[in-house]
Amino acid sequence: MPHHDTGEHGHEEAGERERFEPPAGAIVVRGVAMAGAAGILGLASLRLAKLGTAGIVFAGMMAAAAALMAWASAIHITGGERFDDHPWV
């Protein structure tokens, strides 16, 4: 089937991007604190894993919590989530 370019692509052209503004100080401080807590929780999970079978189970849960906390801290450090950044939202 041949392709006929009509000049329309089914969507509007993207507008100009908003200028980047650094995040507020309070959210960055919370993000850094959360990153530190994630690191401590991750190290604690490694030490807990050395205690045996039950320690390994709890260490896995703590490591998962540390990973989620690290992800949340990255979101805070970069300025938080924006829920209105997509035209369909």
N, C-alpha and C positions, 0 to 999 in steps of 0.2 A: 504494500500500500504506500503510495507516494506521500511525502510530507509536504504540506502546503503551509508556508509561513504567512500567517495573516497579520503578524505584528502583535497579536494579543497572546498572552501566555496564561491567562486565567487568574492573574493576581495583579495587585497594584504595585507600583514601584516603591521601593523602600525609601523612606524619608531620611533626613539627616540624623545621624546618631547624636544622642545627648552627650554633652561634654562630661568627661569623667570628673567626679567630685570625690575627694578622699573621704573615707568613712569618719564618722564622729569618733572622738576619743574614747568615750565610754564603751562603745561596742568593740573597739579594738582591744581595750584592756580586758574585757570579758573574754574575748577570743584567745588572747595570750594566756590568761589564767586557765582557760579550759584546755589549751594545748599542753600546759604544764601538768594539769591533772591527768590528761590522757597519757602522757609519758610516764607518770608515776604509776598509774593503773596498769599500763603495759608492762612495766618492770616488775610490779607486784605479781602479775599473772605468770611471768617467767619463773619467779622464785616459787610460786605456789605449785607450778607444774612438777617441781622436783620432789614433792611430798608423796607421790604415789598416785594410785588410780583415782581416788576422790579429788585429789589436788589437780589432776589433769582435767577432769570434768569442769571444776570451778574455774580453772585457769582459762579454759576455752570460752566460758561465758564472760569472764573479765576481759579477755582479749577482744571479744566482739564489742563489748561496751566501750573499750578504749578506742577501737577503730571508729565507732559511731561518734564518740566524743571528739576525736581528731577531725573528722569530717565537719562536725558542727563548728569547731573552732576555726577551721578554714573559711567557712561561710561567714562567721563573725568578723574575722580579720579582713576579709575582702569587702566588707560593707553590708552584709546581710542579704537576705533574699529579696527579689523583686518579683511580685506576682503579676505585674501589669506590663512586663516587657515583651509580651507576644501579642500580636494584633487580634488573635482569636480568643484571648482570655477576657 
